[in-house]
Amino acid sequence: MIQIKTLQRKRLVSLSTILLILFLLTTTVTAQLISLKTIPVATGDQFLIFPSQNLSMGGVHIALTDSLLDHWTNPAHGAHVKGMQVSSSPVYYRIGNGYGSARSMPLAVSWNKGIWYGGASFTLQAMNTADNQTWWNPEIRTLSENIAENKYLAGFIGRKLGNTSIGVGAYWASLSALDGVDLLYANSESIHQEGGLTDVRVGLSRTLDTGGEVELLYLRNELDMKHEVMYMDWGIAEPFERIETNLDHTVTQGIHLAHKSAIDKYGWAYGSMLTVNQKTHPKIPNYEIMNIPRDPGTTLGYNLGGGISKINGNSTFGIDVIYEPIKSHTWAEADTHMISSDDELIRPGDKTVENYFDFSNWVLRTGLGWKNSNRTFQLGMQMRSIHYWLEQTDFIDVTVRDQEEYWVEWTTTWGMAMDFDDFTIRYSGKTTMGTGRPGVDTQWIWRGGMLEDMSVGGDFIIAPSDDLTLQEARVMTHQISISLPIRR
């Protein structure tokens, strides 16, 4: 009975599993990878390692081509690369209130010769993790504890077959830190992360007789991480070190279908897309914020989108509208025999908590650009509306509860480009508001003899134990891209 009461106290923080969704790729590639949020948490552009022509136009892409990015998201678009070019797109982002920052230095080359094309990219990244959240340890952390090194390697190759092109792309990341993970172990002394991310894509693109284009993409994305977390526990006379090891494993498979076509001779065009992602979570960490054993979960998400654009002389305009229906099922299983509150026996392997999430999200993007001599100016905005319903069953307390949450995230973008005879330099900036460090109404809980802050960070799907609260933090991102044509 002591064990059951302890478990019930722990569930005051939350009564669900946490699913770490690692697809923090840039907002311009969410057409292929669908990310999930049940809390308005601020995350930086950790995976913004490729240049983009439309990033500072709000990321519009459904009815507009992006000559700098398309071949990295779908390798079949490498057929549109002109000659050979070398590029570099350094990125710096910072999350307000000391929640983290990073500097990235990508180098890339792409080429197109005859019927073959390809490209490769390497990125080195230095990430500053969030400030130490342990209230009893105000000491400054060492350099190795505060800065992590991440490395990214990507490549693609393809072939033209008349009006059709096919391509295969691969993406690999060696990760020493992920945005937000450190905030989930807020009372730890140190966290050592290691692991990797792999992404394989097979794409097909075909130019129609009418001038339009259709594309098909299959992808498989897999995350495999290990967290070694060190705590200081208090004994009878003095503190002692305790190390916990958590595994994190997530697999996503997806299909993406899209179409672009001109409407008239005045530059109007339209596009449509359909994306399906299936996510499985074989291993989910035992995060400190929950301290409940994690068991597998599944997610099925869709993107249904349409867009229009107009290119008239030196001006460009575009709008994207995307609807995201998503369903997620998570649960926790007993590891020992337990007795429910109505005296029913719960055996090892039986479910102790079960959650059903039902999302109805919307994404709206708009952007415009105009060119003056050799200078191009761009402005844009994105609104992401997140709305979900949670139905949660607790088989220990024999209770069922419903919760509804809704919030809006705003992203403003701007940028300019300058074309010279030998190279092009481009700057893109963006700021996101409406996110930050979230928590719940019951901000503090007495647990095991200590007070624990219940706010969390990172991109996660969490069943909150109460109405959400938010300490807002602004995310600022800057990217400078330099493209140098070698052969046209």
C-alpha positions in Angstrom: 0.0 0.0 0.0 2.9 2.4 0.6 4.1 1.8 -3.0 0.6 2.6 -4.3 0.3 5.8 -2.3 3.8 6.9 -3.5 2.7 6.2 -7.1 -0.4 8.2 -6.6 1.5 11.2 -5.3 3.8 11.1 -8.3 0.8 11.2 -10.6 -0.2 14.6 -9.1 2.4 16.0 -11.5 0.8 14.2 -14.5 -0.8 10.9 -15.2 0.6 10.1 -18.7 3.6 9.1 -20.7 5.9 11.6 -22.5 6.6 11.1 -26.2 9.8 12.9 -27.4 9.1 14.0 -31.0 12.5 14.8 -32.5 11.3 16.2 -35.8 12.4 19.8 -35.1 13.4 20.3 -38.6 12.8 23.7 -40.0 9.3 24.9 -40.6 9.8 24.7 -44.3 10.0 20.9 -44.3 7.0 20.2 -42.0 5.2 19.1 -45.2 7.0 15.8 -44.9 7.5 15.5 -41.1 4.6 16.3 -38.8 5.6 17.4 -35.3 3.4 17.2 -32.2 2.9 19.6 -29.3 0.6 19.4 -26.3 2.3 22.3 -24.5 3.4 25.7 -25.8 7.1 25.1 -25.3 9.7 27.2 -26.9 12.3 25.4 -29.1 15.0 26.7 -31.3 15.9 25.9 -34.9 18.3 23.2 -34.0 17.8 21.4 -37.4 17.9 24.5 -39.6 21.0 23.5 -41.5 19.9 24.0 -45.1 19.5 27.4 -46.9 16.0 28.4 -48.0 14.8 30.9 -50.6 11.3 31.2 -49.0 12.3 31.1 -45.2 11.9 34.9 -44.9 8.5 34.7 -46.7 6.9 32.8 -43.8 8.1 29.5 -45.2 5.4 29.4 -47.9 6.1 26.4 -50.2 3.0 24.6 -51.4 2.5 26.7 -54.6 6.1 28.1 -54.8 9.3 26.3 -55.6 12.4 26.8 -53.4 15.5 26.4 -55.5 17.8 26.3 -52.4 15.8 23.8 -50.2 13.6 21.5 -52.4 16.4 19.1 -53.3 17.2 18.5 -49.7 13.6 17.7 -48.7 12.9 15.6 -51.8 16.0 14.3 -53.6 14.0 14.0 -56.9 14.0 17.8 -57.1 17.8 17.7 -57.6 17.0 17.6 -61.3 16.3 21.4 -61.1 19.7 22.2 -59.7 21.6 24.3 -62.2 25.2 23.3 -62.8 27.4 23.1 -59.7 27.3 25.4 -56.7 28.9 25.6 -53.2 27.0 27.2 -50.4 27.3 28.0 -46.7 24.4 29.0 -44.4 25.5 29.8 -40.8 22.7 30.0 -38.2 22.4 31.5 -34.8 19.4 31.2 -32.6 18.6 32.2 -29.0 15.7 31.4 -26.8 14.8 34.1 -24.3 15.1 33.8 -20.5 18.3 31.7 -20.8 16.5 28.6 -22.2 19.3 27.9 -24.7 21.1 28.9 -27.9 23.1 27.4 -30.7 25.5 28.3 -33.5 25.6 26.2 -36.7 28.1 26.2 -39.6 26.8 24.2 -42.6 28.8 23.7 -45.8 27.1 22.2 -48.9 27.8 21.4 -52.5 25.2 20.4 -55.2 25.7 19.5 -58.9 23.7 18.6 -62.0 25.4 17.1 -65.0 23.7 15.4 -67.8 21.1 12.9 -66.5 22.7 12.6 -63.0 22.6 15.0 -60.1 23.5 15.0 -56.4 24.7 16.9 -53.4 26.3 16.6 -49.9 26.3 18.7 -46.8 28.2 18.8 -43.5 27.3 20.9 -40.4 29.1 21.4 -37.1 27.0 22.8 -34.3 27.8 24.2 -30.8 24.7 24.3 -28.6 24.4 26.1 -25.2 21.9 24.2 -23.1 19.4 25.9 -20.8 20.6 27.6 -17.6 20.9 25.3 -14.6 17.4 25.1 -13.1 18.4 23.5 -9.8 17.4 26.1 -7.2 19.8 24.8 -4.5 22.9 24.8 -6.8 23.6 28.3 -8.1 27.2 27.5 -9.1 28.3 28.2 -12.7 28.5 25.1 -14.8 31.8 24.1 -16.5 32.3 24.6 -20.2 31.8 20.9 -21.0 28.5 20.9 -19.0 27.1 23.9 -20.8 28.2 23.4 -24.5 27.4 20.4 -26.6 28.7 19.5 -30.0 26.4 18.1 -32.7 27.4 17.0 -36.2 25.1 16.6 -39.3 25.8 14.9 -42.6 23.4 14.8 -45.5 23.5 13.7 -49.1 21.4 12.8 -52.1 21.8 11.4 -55.6 19.3 11.0 -58.5 18.8 10.4 -62.2 16.5 12.0 -64.9 14.3 9.8 -66.9 12.7 12.1 -69.5 10.1 14.2 -67.7 10.5 12.1 -64.6 13.3 12.2 -62.0 14.0 9.9 -59.1 16.3 10.4 -56.2 17.5 8.9 -52.9 18.6 10.9 -50.0 20.1 10.2 -46.5 20.5 12.3 -43.4 22.5 11.4 -40.3 23.1 13.3 -37.1 25.5 12.6 -34.2 23.9 14.3 -31.3 25.3 15.3 -27.9 22.3 17.4 -27.0 18.7 18.0 -28.0 16.7 21.2 -27.3 14.6 20.9 -24.2 15.8 17.5 -22.8 17.8 19.2 -20.0 14.6 21.0 -18.8 12.9 17.6 -18.2 15.6 16.7 -15.7 15.3 20.0 -13.8 16.6 18.7 -10.5 19.6 16.9 -11.9 23.2 17.9 -11.4 24.4 16.9 -14.9 23.1 15.2 -18.0 25.1 13.4 -20.6 23.3 12.7 -23.9 24.5 10.7 -26.8 22.9 9.1 -29.8 21.9 9.8 -33.3 19.2 10.5 -35.9 18.9 8.8 -39.3 16.6 9.8 -42.1 16.3 8.0 -45.5 14.1 9.4 -48.3 13.1 8.1 -51.8 11.5 10.6 -54.0 9.9 10.9 -57.5 9.1 14.0 -59.4 7.4 14.4 -62.8 6.8 17.4 -65.0 3.4 17.2 -66.7 2.6 18.2 -70.3 0.6 21.2 -68.9 3.7 22.5 -67.2 2.6 21.4 -63.7 4.6 19.1 -61.4 3.7 16.2 -59.1 6.0 14.7 -56.5 5.9 11.6 -54.3 8.1 10.9 -51.3 8.6 8.0 -48.9 10.7 8.6 -45.7 11.8 6.7 -42.7 13.2 8.7 -39.7 14.6 7.1 -36.6 15.9 8.6 -33.3 18.0 6.6 -30.9 19.3 8.4 -27.8 20.7 7.6 -24.4 20.5 10.0 -21.4 22.8 9.5 -18.4 21.4 11.7 -15.6 23.3 12.3 -12.3 21.4 13.4 -9.2 22.5 14.3 -5.7 20.4 12.4 -3.1 20.4 13.1 0.6 21.3 10.3 2.9 21.2 10.3 6.7 24.4 12.3 7.1 25.6 13.5 3.7 24.5 13.6 0.0 25.5 10.9 -2.5 25.5 10.6 -6.2 22.9 8.6 -8.1 23.0 8.0 -11.9 20.0 7.0 -14.0 20.2 5.8 -17.6 17.2 6.4 -19.9 16.7 5.3 -23.5 14.8 7.2 -26.2 13.8 5.5 -29.4 11.3 6.8 -31.9 10.6 5.7 -35.5 8.5 7.6 -38.1 7.4 6.4 -41.6 5.7 8.8 -43.9 4.3 9.3 -47.4 4.1 12.8 -49.0 2.2 13.6 -52.2 2.1 17.1 -53.7 1.2 19.0 -56.9 1.9 22.4 -58.4 0.4 23.9 -61.5 0.0 27.3 -63.2 -3.5 28.9 -63.4 -3.1 31.6 -66.1 -0.6 33.6 -68.0 -0.5 36.3 -65.3 1.7 34.3 -63.0 -1.0 32.8 -60.7 -0.4 29.2 -59.6 -1.9 26.8 -57.1 -0.6 23.7 -55.2 -2.0 21.0 -53.0 -0.4 18.3 -50.8 -1.2 15.3 -48.6 1.1 13.9 -46.0 0.7 10.8 -43.7 3.0 10.1 -40.8 2.9 7.0 -38.6 5.0 7.2 -35.4 6.0 4.4 -33.1 7.8 4.8 -29.8 9.5 1.6 -28.6 11.5 3.3 -25.8 10.5 6.5 -24.0 12.7 8.0 -21.2 11.6 8.0 -17.6 11.8 11.8 -17.3 12.1 13.4 -13.9 9.1 15.6 -14.5 6.9 12.5 -14.6 8.8 9.8 -12.8 6.4 7.1 -14.1 7.6 4.2 -16.2 7.2 4.9 -19.9 5.8 2.4 -22.3 5.2 2.4 -26.1 2.8 4.7 -27.8 1.6 5.3 -31.4 0.6 8.4 -33.4 -1.1 8.8 -36.8 -1.0 12.3 -38.3 -2.1 13.9 -41.5 -1.3 17.2 -43.3 -3.9 18.4 -45.8 -2.8 21.6 -47.5 -3.4 24.0 -50.3 -1.7 27.2 -51.5 -1.7 29.9 -54.1 1.1 32.1 -55.4 1.7 34.8 -58.0 5.0 35.7 -59.6 4.7 38.9 -61.6 7.8 40.5 -62.8 9.9 41.4 -59.8 7.2 40.6 -57.2 6.3 37.3 -55.5 3.4 36.5 -53.3 2.2 33.2 -51.7 -0.3 31.8 -49.2 -0.4 28.3 -47.5 -3.3 26.8 -45.6 -2.7 23.5 -43.8 -5.0 21.4 -41.7 -3.5 18.8 -39.3 -5.7 16.1 -37.8 -3.7 13.9 -35.5 -4.5 11.1 -33.2 -2.2 9.7 -30.5 -2.5 6.8 -28.1 -0.1 6.5 -25.1 -0.1 4.4 -22.0 1.9 3.1 -19.0 2.2 -0.5 -17.8 2.6 -1.8 -14.3 6.0 -3.4 -13.5 4.7 -5.0 -10.3 1.5 -6.2 -8.8 -0.8 -3.4 -7.7 -4.3 -3.0 -6.2 -6.6 -0.4 -7.7 -8.8 1.9 -5.5 -11.7 -0.5 -6.1 -9.6 -3.5 -4.9 -9.0 -4.9 -8.4 -5.7 -6.7 -9.0 -3.4 -5.1 -11.6 -0.7 -7.5 -12.8 2.7 -6.7 -14.3 2.1 -5.7 -18.0 -1.4 -4.4 -17.4 -2.1 -0.8 -18.2 -2.1 1.7 -15.3 -2.7 4.9 -17.4 -4.1 5.3 -20.9 -4.4 8.5 -22.9 -6.1 9.4 -26.2 -5.2 12.7 -27.8 -7.3 14.2 -30.7 -5.7 17.1 -32.4 -7.2 19.7 -34.8 -4.4 22.0 -35.8 -4.1 24.7 -38.4 -1.1 26.3 -40.1 -1.4 29.5 -42.1 1.5 31.1 -43.9 1.8 34.2 -46.1 4.7 36.0 -47.6 5.7 38.5 -50.2 9.0 39.5 -51.9 10.0 42.2 -54.4 13.2 42.7 -56.3 14.9 46.0 -57.0 18.0 45.9 -59.2 20.2 43.3 -57.6 18.5 43.4 -54.2 15.5 41.3 -53.1 13.4 42.1 -50.0 11.0 39.6 -48.3 8.5 39.6 -45.5 6.3 36.9 -44.1 4.2 35.6 -41.2 3.1 32.2 -40.0 0.3 31.4 -37.5 0.1 27.9 -36.0 -3.1 27.1 -34.1 -2.9 24.0 -31.8 -6.1 22.6 -30.4 -6.4 19.2 -28.8 -8.7 17.1 -26.6 -7.4 14.6 -24.1 -9.3 11.6 -22.6 -7.3 10.0 -19.8 -8.1 6.8 -17.8 -6.3 6.0 -14.6 -6.7 2.3 -13.8 -5.1 2.8 -10.3 -7.4 5.5 -9.1 -10.3 4.2 -11.4 -10.9 7.7 -12.8 -11.6 9.2 -16.2 -11.0 12.8 -17.0 -11.2 15.1 -20.1 -9.1 18.2 -20.9 -9.1 20.6 -23.7 -6.2 23.0 -24.6 -5.7 25.6 -27.2 -3.0 28.2 -28.1 -1.6 30.1 -31.0 2.1 30.6 -32.0 3.1 33.5 -34.2 6.2 33.7 -36.3 7.3 36.8 -38.1 10.0 36.6 -40.8 12.0 39.0 -42.8 15.1 39.0 -45.0 16.9 40.3 -48.0 19.3 39.0 -50.7 21.9 40.6 -52.9 23.0 39.2 -56.2 26.6 39.8 -57.4 28.3 38.5 -60.5 30.1 35.7 -58.7 27.9 34.9 -55.7 24.6 35.6 -53.9 24.3 36.5 -50.2 21.1 36.1 -48.4 19.9 37.0 -44.8 16.8 35.6 -43.2 15.5 36.4 -39.7 12.5 35.1 -37.8 11.0 35.5 -34.3 8.4 33.3 -32.7 6.0 34.3 -29.9 3.3 32.5 -28.0 5.7 29.8 -26.6 8.0 29.6 -23.6 8.4 27.6 -20.5 5.0 26.0 -19.7 3.6 24.6 -16.5 0.2 23.9 -14.8 -1.9 25.7 -12.3 -0.6 23.7 -9.4 2.9 25.0 -9.7 4.5 23.3 -6.7 4.2 19.9 -5.2 5.7 18.4 -2.1 7.2 15.1 -3.2 9.8 13.0 -1.4 10.8 15.8 0.9 11.6 18.4 -1.7 9.8 21.0 -3.8 9.7 20.4 -7.6 9.0 22.9 -10.4 6.6 21.3 -12.8 7.4 23.3 -15.9 9.0 21.5 -18.9 10.7 22.3 -22.2 11.3 20.7 -25.5 8.9 19.3 -28.2 6.9 16.7 -26.4 3.4 15.2 -26.2 2.4 15.4 -22.5 -0.9 14.8 -20.7 -0.9 17.8 -18.4 -2.3 17.3 -14.9 -4.1 20.7 -14.8 -4.8 23.8 -16.9 -1.6 25.0 -18.7 0.3 28.2 -17.7 3.1 29.9 -19.6 6.2 32.0 -18.9 6.6 33.4 -22.4 10.0 33.4 -24.1 10.8 34.8 -27.6 12.8 32.7 -30.0 15.1 34.7 -32.4 16.8 33.1 -35.4 19.3 34.5 -37.9 20.6 32.8 -41.0 23.1 34.1 -43.5 23.4 32.1 -46.8 26.2 32.5 -49.4 25.8 30.6 -52.7 28.7 30.4 -55.1 28.1 29.0 -58.6 31.1 27.0 -59.9 29.6 25.9 -63.2 26.3 27.0 -64.7 
